[in-house]
Amino acid sequence: MDGARIPPGPLVLADQGFFWVGVERQPQPYGLVAAGQMFVGYQIPAERRHALPVVMVHGGGGQGLDYLGTPDGRPGWATFFLRRGHAVYVVDRTALGRSPYHPDLNGPLGRPPGYEFMRDRFVAPELSPESYPQARLHTQWPGGTAVGDPVLDQFMAGQGPSVADLARVHADMRRCAAALLDRIGPAVLVTHSAGGPFGWLAADARPALVRGIVAVEPQGPAFAETPGGPLSWGLTAVPLLFDPPAGAPEELGRLLRRAPRPDLQDCWVQAEPARQLPNLRDLPVAVVTAEASWKAQQDHGVVDFLRQAGVPAEHIRLEDHGLHGNGHMMMIERNSDDVAALVADWIECRIGAA
C-alpha cells in the first residue's frame, strides 16, 4: 500500500517522556494515598509534520504496550505514526499496565484471561470456525497457536484482568481523558476495544479538544451486556450528554434493528425520535473493523447508533481496502503496518491539521 511508505533510516526524536493525569488523593486507614491515576508516555518526532498529536488508548486487559510493539518483536503503531511525523501519546488506563492497581482504591478485579479464551477469541479463531461466521477467515496471527509458542507467551504475558465494575472504569476514563486533553490540548484519539468508550467520553467532556476519533473495534454494540455491567447509556456505562436531555438510561428508548446481512447480528439502536449527542456532532469518526474478528458481526451496530445520534461516523472494513484475514488485535498482527497506514491515511486526509 502506498500509505505504508514511511521515511527510512533511524527514528529521531525531539522529545520523549511520561507523566500522570487524573491523580486523586484518597484517605485510607494507613494514610493519604494517590489513586485513580493514568500513565501517559509520549514521543515527539524531530521532523513533526502534523500539528495534532495522536493519543493511543488500549483495550480490555491490555496496556499501552499493545501499540509499542508486537509479540514477535516488530515495531508497533506508535513507531509507525512517529515515522509519519505525528507526535504520539500512549496511555495505560487506570489500574492497568503502569497505572498502579490496589483493591482498596480501584475495587475488585475480574478474572485474568486464560490461554484457551484468548486463543479462541484473539489468536486463532479459525481453529473454532463454528464460533462465528467470519472466524474461518483469520490468517494474520504472527506466531504459533499452541501453548508454549514463544509469540503466544509474549502476548499472554501482557494481558491481565480489568476492574470488574464497568461504570467505575468508564468514570475513570472520562476523568482522565479530560485531564489529559487539558494538559496537551487538541488531539486525535485512536481507541481499541474496551478502550473505545474513552473516545466518546473524552469528546463529551472536552468537545473542543477532540478533533477526531478512530475507534478500532470499539466496545459495543449499543446497549450490550458486558461482564462488568451493561452499556446502559448506549455506548457507555456512565452518562453522556443527550439532546433532549436524558436523566436516566431508561429514558433512551430501544429498538432492535435487523442485521443487513445474514452473517451480521441484529443490534439495538434508539427508538425514534432518537436523542442526539451534541458534543460529538460534526466530529470526524471512523470505526475500523477487521474481516475475521467476532466484531465483524457487531460494529455496524456501533456505527448505526452514532449516525442515528447525529455523529457522522464512517465504517472502515479492512477487507474493503484489500486487507484480509485480520482479527481483533490488528495492531499486533502480521500486516500491522498496512493497517496502521490505512488509519494514518484517514487521519491525515479527513482531519489533517484541523
PAKETI-91867 format. One record per residue (C-alpha): x, y, z; residue in three letters. Coordinates in Angstrom, 3 decimals, decimal comma. Each point is the difference from the previous one (the first is absolute). Layout:
(rec (X; Y; Z); "ala")
...
//
This chain:
(rec (0,000; 0,000; 0,000); "met")
(rec (1,267; 3,488; -0,830); "asp")
(rec (-1,091; 1,205; 3,420); "gly")
(rec (2,337; -2,466; 1,678); "ala")
(rec (3,040; 1,894; -1,276); "arg")
(rec (1,817; 1,663; 2,854); "ile")
(rec (3,352; 1,794; 0,049); "pro")
(rec (2,918; -2,476; 0,184); "pro")
(rec (2,898; 0,245; 2,390); "gly")
(rec (0,272; 0,486; 3,758); "pro")
(rec (-2,860; 1,411; 2,011); "leu")
(rec (1,012; 3,448; 1,270); "val")
(rec (-1,896; 1,551; 2,904); "leu")
(rec (-0,252; 3,591; 1,147); "ala")
(rec (-1,324; -1,015; 3,401); "asp")
(rec (-1,375; -2,911; 1,992); "gln")
(rec (-1,197; -0,543; 3,535); "gly")
(rec (-2,956; -0,882; 2,178); "phe")
(rec (-2,392; 1,429; 2,525); "phe")
(rec (-3,132; -0,868; 1,939); "trp")
(rec (-3,462; 1,510; -0,249); "val")
(rec (-3,136; -0,406; 2,049); "gly")
(rec (1,786; -0,338; 3,336); "val")
(rec (-2,420; 0,012; 2,904); "glu")
(rec (0,882; 0,036; 3,688); "arg")
(rec (-1,864; -2,569; 2,072); "gln")
(rec (0,156; -0,315; 3,781); "pro")
(rec (0,530; -3,560; 1,166); "gln")
(rec (0,475; -1,417; 3,526); "pro")
(rec (3,722; -0,202; -0,770); "tyr")
(rec (0,329; 3,571; -1,357); "gly")
(rec (-0,757; 2,303; -2,914); "leu")
(rec (0,739; -1,704; -3,322); "val")
(rec (-0,022; 0,792; -3,732); "ala")
(rec (-2,760; -1,802; -1,908); "ala")
(rec (-1,757; -0,133; -3,361); "gly")
(rec (3,015; 1,149; -2,010); "gln")
(rec (0,651; -0,750; -3,677); "met")
(rec (3,507; -0,407; -1,394); "phe")
(rec (0,849; 1,872; -3,209); "val")
(rec (3,191; -0,544; -1,983); "gly")
(rec (0,805; 2,285; -2,917); "tyr")
(rec (2,446; 0,359; -2,868); "gln")
(rec (0,367; 2,992; -2,319); "ile")
(rec (1,766; -0,566; -3,345); "pro")
(rec (2,786; 2,384; -1,011); "ala")
(rec (-1,708; 0,469; -3,357); "glu")
(rec (-3,562; 0,641; 1,071); "arg")
(rec (-2,287; 0,325; -3,015); "arg")
(rec (-3,415; 0,065; 1,680); "his")
(rec (-1,174; 2,533; 2,577); "ala")
(rec (-2,450; -2,238; 1,845); "leu")
(rec (1,425; -2,697; 2,268); "pro")
(rec (-1,428; -3,513; -0,073); "val")
(rec (-1,082; -1,547; 3,307); "val")
(rec (-0,071; -3,815; -0,026); "met")
(rec (-2,312; -1,750; 2,465); "val")
(rec (0,204; -3,756; 0,533); "his")
(rec (-2,815; -2,441; 0,616); "gly")
(rec (-1,218; -2,389; 2,715); "gly")
(rec (2,685; -1,688; 2,039); "gly")
(rec (2,768; 1,292; -2,233); "gly")
(rec (2,273; 2,978; 0,505); "gln")
(rec (1,725; 2,681; -2,017); "gly")
(rec (2,613; -2,464; -1,182); "leu")
(rec (-2,642; -1,288; -2,444); "asp")
(rec (1,060; 3,004; -2,107); "tyr")
(rec (3,721; -0,072; 0,818); "leu")
(rec (0,912; -3,311; -1,610); "gly")
(rec (-1,229; -3,371; -1,161); "thr")
(rec (0,459; -3,323; 1,814); "pro")
(rec (2,325; -1,186; -2,785); "asp")
(rec (2,279; 3,002; 0,516); "gly")
(rec (-0,975; 2,514; -2,708); "arg")
(rec (-0,563; 3,732; 0,622); "pro")
(rec (-3,586; 0,913; 0,835); "gly")
(rec (-2,457; 2,650; -1,113); "trp")
(rec (1,592; 2,647; 2,228); "ala")
(rec (3,270; -0,253; -1,931); "thr")
(rec (-1,843; -0,078; -3,320); "phe")
(rec (-1,797; 3,246; 0,807); "phe")
(rec (3,204; 1,613; 1,249); "leu")
(rec (1,674; -0,789; -3,317); "arg")
(rec (-2,950; 1,606; -1,764); "arg")
(rec (0,711; 3,200; 1,950); "gly")
(rec (-2,654; -0,214; 2,730); "his")
(rec (0,588; 0,707; 3,665); "ala")
(rec (-1,283; -3,047; 1,879); "val")
(rec (-1,379; -0,379; 3,520); "tyr")
(rec (-0,594; -3,565; 1,222); "val")
(rec (-1,990; -0,557; 3,172); "val")
(rec (-0,312; -2,786; 2,548); "asp")
(rec (-3,564; 0,366; 1,219); "arg")
(rec (-0,726; 0,173; 3,721); "thr")
(rec (0,938; -3,202; 1,883); "ala")
(rec (1,622; -1,558; -3,084); "leu")
(rec (3,606; -0,210; -1,178); "gly")
(rec (2,137; 2,663; 1,653); "arg")
(rec (-3,014; 1,539; 1,736); "ser")
(rec (0,119; -1,619; 3,449); "pro")
(rec (-2,857; -2,152; 1,234); "tyr")
(rec (-1,113; -0,657; 3,577); "his")
(rec (-3,401; -1,417; 1,019); "pro")
(rec (-0,421; 2,621; 2,738); "asp")
(rec (0,183; 2,728; -2,637); "leu")
(rec (-1,313; -1,550; -3,211); "asn")
(rec (-2,397; -2,713; 1,122); "gly")
(rec (0,078; -3,714; -0,848); "pro")
(rec (1,393; -1,409; -3,227); "leu")
(rec (-1,586; -2,416; -2,418); "gly")
(rec (1,706; -3,280; -0,773); "arg")
(rec (3,294; -0,060; -1,936); "pro")
(rec (-0,387; -1,179; -3,598); "pro")
(rec (0,883; -3,628; -0,720); "gly")
(rec (1,936; -1,403; -2,933); "tyr")
(rec (-3,034; -1,861; -1,301); "glu")
(rec (-2,259; 3,042; -0,060); "phe")
(rec (2,633; 2,289; -1,512); "met")
(rec (0,944; -2,541; -2,659); "arg")
(rec (-3,627; -0,482; -1,063); "asp")
(rec (-0,847; 3,716; 0,050); "arg")
(rec (3,227; 1,803; -1,017); "phe")
(rec (2,743; -2,350; -1,182); "val")
(rec (-1,517; -2,779; -2,091); "ala")
(rec (-3,777; 0,244; -0,414); "pro")
(rec (0,414; -2,049; -3,179); "glu")
(rec (0,529; -3,040; 2,238); "leu")
(rec (-3,609; 0,415; 1,187); "ser")
(rec (-1,762; 0,930; -3,250); "pro")
(rec (-3,398; -0,796; 1,480); "glu")
(rec (0,298; 2,836; 2,536); "ser")
(rec (-1,012; 2,743; -2,483); "tyr")
(rec (-0,263; 0,187; -3,802); "pro")
(rec (3,167; 2,038; -0,617); "gln")
(rec (2,320; -2,087; 2,215); "ala")
(rec (1,133; -2,269; -2,836); "arg")
(rec (1,473; 3,013; -1,832); "leu")
(rec (2,676; 0,741; 2,596); "his")
(rec (3,603; -0,291; -1,273); "thr")
(rec (2,051; 2,862; 1,452); "gln")
(rec (1,235; -1,215; 3,420); "trp")
(rec (3,796; 0,529; -0,029); "pro")
(rec (1,006; -3,144; 1,901); "gly")
(rec (-1,066; -3,486; 0,958); "gly")
(rec (-3,232; -0,875; 1,754); "thr")
(rec (1,040; -2,849; 2,302); "ala")
(rec (0,630; 0,545; 3,713); "val")
(rec (3,751; 0,401; 0,323); "gly")
(rec (0,416; 2,006; -3,187); "asp")
(rec (2,276; 2,947; 0,884); "pro")
(rec (-2,063; 2,589; -1,900); "val")
(rec (-3,174; -1,172; 1,718); "leu")
(rec (1,756; 0,163; 3,370); "asp")
(rec (1,148; 3,555; -0,695); "gln")
(rec (-3,561; 1,002; -0,832); "phe")
(rec (-1,483; -1,672; 3,061); "met")
(rec (2,633; 1,502; 2,315); "ala")
(rec (-1,384; 3,474; -0,720); "gly")
(rec (-3,642; -0,867; 0,651); "gln")
(rec (-1,647; 0,369; 3,381); "gly")
(rec (-3,307; 0,430; 1,776); "pro")
(rec (-2,000; 3,217; -0,075); "ser")
(rec (-1,854; 1,757; 2,777); "val")
(rec (-3,280; -1,890; 0,319); "ala")
(rec (-2,360; 3,006; 0,190); "asp")
(rec (-0,465; 1,380; -3,529); "leu")
(rec (-1,638; 3,218; 1,187); "ala")
(rec (3,033; 0,677; 2,189); "arg")
(rec (2,322; -0,694; -2,938); "val")
(rec (-1,876; 2,450; -2,201); "his")
(rec (-0,111; 2,681; 2,695); "ala")
(rec (3,795; -0,292; 0,249); "asp")
(rec (0,267; 0,274; -3,792); "met")
(rec (-2,040; 3,199; -0,098); "arg")
(rec (1,933; 1,636; 2,835); "arg")
(rec (3,446; -0,964; -1,292); "cys")
(rec (-0,796; 0,772; -3,629); "ala")
(rec (-1,089; 3,525; 0,947); "ala")
(rec (3,153; 0,502; 2,079); "ala")
(rec (2,223; -1,222; -2,837); "leu")
(rec (-1,603; 2,285; -2,579); "leu")
(rec (0,152; 2,941; 2,380); "asp")
(rec (3,746; -0,571; 0,185); "arg")
(rec (0,909; -0,706; -3,651); "ile")
(rec (-2,740; 1,895; -1,861); "gly")
(rec (-1,843; -1,091; -3,158); "pro")
(rec (0,677; -3,558; -1,129); "ala")
(rec (-1,162; -2,928; -2,097); "val")
(rec (-0,918; -3,141; 1,935); "leu")
(rec (0,659; -3,574; -1,136); "val")
(rec (-1,876; -2,401; 2,273); "thr")
(rec (-0,340; -3,775; 0,049); "his")
(rec (-2,614; -2,432; 1,268); "ser")
(rec (-0,910; 0,621; 3,667); "ala")
(rec (1,949; 3,252; -0,301); "gly")
(rec (-2,536; 1,191; -2,576); "gly")
(rec (-2,188; 1,843; 2,534); "pro")
(rec (3,044; 2,152; 0,843); "phe")
(rec (-0,559; 1,773; -3,319); "gly")
(rec (-3,719; 0,650; 0,427); "trp")
(rec (0,495; 1,149; 3,603); "leu")
(rec (2,976; 2,217; -0,871); "ala")
(rec (-1,909; 1,730; -2,787); "ala")
(rec (-3,009; 0,446; 2,264); "asp")
(rec (2,118; 1,495; 2,796); "ala")
(rec (2,281; 2,131; -2,206); "arg")
(rec (-1,727; 0,467; -3,373); "pro")
(rec (2,301; 2,828; -1,077); "ala")
(rec (3,119; -2,087; 0,590); "leu")
(rec (-0,871; -3,251; -1,781); "val")
(rec (0,503; 0,553; -3,727); "arg")
(rec (-0,670; -3,544; -1,175); "gly")
(rec (-0,384; -3,594; 1,195); "ile")
(rec (1,121; -3,250; -1,578); "val")
(rec (-1,827; -2,698; 1,940); "ala")
(rec (1,585; -3,363; -0,786); "val")
(rec (-2,666; -2,630; 0,676); "glu")
(rec (-1,423; 1,980; 2,941); "pro")
(rec (-1,912; -1,491; 2,902); "gln")
(rec (-3,558; -0,579; -1,042); "gly")
(rec (-2,375; -0,283; -1,687); "pro")
(rec (-2,336; 2,499; 1,634); "ala")
(rec (-1,682; -1,079; 3,243); "phe")
(rec (2,104; -3,178; 0,138); "ala")
(rec (0,317; -2,018; 3,186); "glu")
(rec (3,639; -0,465; 1,034); "thr")
(rec (1,598; -1,964; 2,851); "pro")
(rec (0,491; 3,295; 1,862); "gly")
(rec (-3,519; 1,282; -0,553); "gly")
(rec (-2,203; 1,361; -2,794); "pro")
(rec (0,676; 2,807; -2,428); "leu")
(rec (-3,106; 1,576; 1,432); "ser")
(rec (0,524; 3,398; -1,705); "trp")
(rec (0,408; -1,531; -3,432); "gly")
(rec (3,774; -0,116; -0,483); "leu")
(rec (0,991; 0,761; 3,609); "thr")
(rec (-0,836; -1,123; 3,511); "ala")
(rec (-0,055; 3,578; 1,308); "val")
(rec (-2,059; 2,934; -1,320); "pro")
(rec (0,666; 1,898; -3,193); "leu")
(rec (-1,626; 3,333; -0,802); "leu")
(rec (-3,063; -0,633; -2,175); "phe")
(rec (-2,339; 2,473; -1,664); "asp")
(rec (-2,753; -0,055; 1,140); "pro")
(rec (1,568; -0,762; 3,391); "pro")
(rec (-0,364; -3,465; 1,505); "ala")
(rec (-0,043; -0,207; 3,772); "gly")
(rec (0,167; -3,798; 0,158); "ala")
(rec (0,921; -2,804; -2,412); "pro")
(rec (-3,606; -1,131; -0,102); "glu")
(rec (-0,868; 3,219; -1,828); "glu")
(rec (1,986; -1,207; -3,012); "leu")
(rec (-2,539; -2,056; -1,868); "gly")
(rec (1,339; -3,078; -1,779); "arg")
(rec (-0,798; -1,596; -3,320); "leu")
(rec (1,546; -3,224; -1,327); "leu")
(rec (1,220; 0,703; -3,532); "arg")
(rec (0,238; -3,010; -2,259); "arg")
(rec (3,424; -0,871; -1,384); "ala")
(rec (0,579; 0,990; -3,630); "pro")
(rec (1,613; -3,390; -0,812); "arg")
(rec (-0,374; -3,563; 1,281); "pro")
(rec (3,572; -0,070; 1,374); "asp")
(rec (-0,640; 3,081; 2,183); "leu")
(rec (-1,871; 0,374; 3,274); "gln")
(rec (-3,169; 1,897; 0,767); "asp")
(rec (0,969; 3,014; 2,134); "cys")
(rec (-1,788; 2,501; 2,205); "trp")
(rec (-0,401; 3,645; -0,899); "val")
(rec (-2,150; 2,709; 1,548); "gln")
(rec (-3,695; 0,058; -0,676); "ala")
(rec (-0,957; 2,971; -2,176); "glu")
(rec (0,074; 2,909; 0,471); "pro")
(rec (3,564; -0,657; 1,077); "ala")
(rec (1,791; 2,260; 2,443); "arg")
(rec (3,082; 1,689; -1,423); "gln")
(rec (3,567; 0,180; 1,354); "leu")
(rec (0,696; 3,741; -0,417); "pro")
(rec (3,595; -0,144; 1,241); "asn")
(rec (0,880; -2,568; -2,666); "leu")
(rec (-1,943; 1,667; -2,820); "arg")
(rec (2,193; 0,822; -3,016); "asp")
(rec (2,916; -1,944; 1,522); "leu")
(rec (1,895; -2,131; -2,534); "pro")
(rec (-0,316; -3,616; 1,172); "val")
(rec (1,159; -3,215; -1,636); "ala")
(rec (-0,912; -3,445; 1,333); "val")
(rec (2,580; -2,514; -1,259); "val")
(rec (-0,987; -3,663; -0,249); "thr")
(rec (2,097; -3,033; -0,895); "ala")
(rec (-1,220; -2,652; -2,422); "glu")
(rec (0,405; -3,024; 2,290); "ala")
(rec (-0,754; 1,425; 3,453); "ser")
(rec (-3,160; -0,848; 1,918); "trp")
(rec (-0,573; 3,751; -0,059); "lys")
(rec (-0,559; -0,259; -3,749); "ala")
(rec (-3,531; -1,081; 0,943); "gln")
(rec (-0,647; 2,922; 2,357); "gln")
(rec (1,798; 3,216; -0,882); "asp")
(rec (-2,723; 1,109; -2,421); "his")
(rec (-2,154; 0,361; 3,130); "gly")
(rec (2,442; 2,517; 1,478); "val")
(rec (-0,008; 1,959; -3,265); "val")
(rec (-3,796; -0,085; -0,189); "asp")
(rec (-0,335; 1,317; 3,558); "phe")
(rec (2,464; 2,837; -0,652); "leu")
(rec (-1,571; 1,066; -3,282); "arg")
(rec (-3,479; -0,092; 1,500); "gln")
(rec (1,286; 2,316; 2,772); "ala")
(rec (1,347; 2,520; -2,512); "gly")
(rec (3,645; -1,143; -0,105); "val")
(rec (1,389; -0,270; -3,565); "pro")
(rec (1,659; -3,370; 0,582); "ala")
(rec (1,710; -1,817; -2,866); "glu")
(rec (0,341; -3,778; 0,029); "his")
(rec (3,343; -1,255; -1,299); "ile")
(rec (0,010; -3,752; -0,594); "arg")
(rec (3,544; -1,173; -0,655); "leu")
(rec (-0,979; -2,468; -2,713); "glu")
(rec (-1,461; 2,886; -2,032); "asp")
(rec (3,528; 1,425; -0,117); "his")
(rec (1,782; -3,207; -0,987); "gly")
(rec (0,953; -0,993; 3,558); "leu")
(rec (-1,128; -3,561; 0,639); "his")
(rec (0,167; -2,503; 2,838); "gly")
(rec (0,331; 2,358; 2,959); "asn")
(rec (-1,419; -0,606; 3,452); "gly")
(rec (-0,790; 2,235; 2,946); "his")
(rec (3,678; 0,707; 0,823); "met")
(rec (0,790; 1,466; -3,419); "met")
(rec (2,669; 2,321; 1,435); "met")
(rec (2,256; -2,953; 0,869); "ile")
(rec (-0,725; -2,324; -2,921); "glu")
(rec (2,254; -0,752; -2,969); "arg")
(rec (-1,262; 2,854; -2,176); "asn")
(rec (-0,214; 2,517; 2,839); "ser")
(rec (1,873; 2,671; -1,984); "asp")
(rec (-2,495; -0,227; -2,852); "asp")
(rec (-2,882; 0,471; 2,434); "val")
(rec (1,839; 2,892; 1,668); "ala")
(rec (0,476; 1,600; -3,431); "ala")
(rec (-3,733; -0,158; -0,665); "leu")
(rec (-0,703; 1,649; 3,373); "val")
(rec (2,682; 2,658; -0,517); "ala")
(rec (-1,265; 0,743; -3,525); "asp")
(rec (-3,516; 0,546; 1,341); "trp")
(rec (1,235; 2,325; 2,753); "ile")
(rec (2,219; 1,999; -2,332); "glu")
(rec (-2,618; 0,294; -2,763); "cys")
(rec (-3,140; 0,374; 2,105); "arg")
(rec (1,345; 2,108; 2,891); "ile")
(rec (3,389; 1,303; -1,080); "gly")
(rec (1,216; 2,856; 2,193); "ala")
(rec (-3,520; 1,175; 0,893); "ala")
//
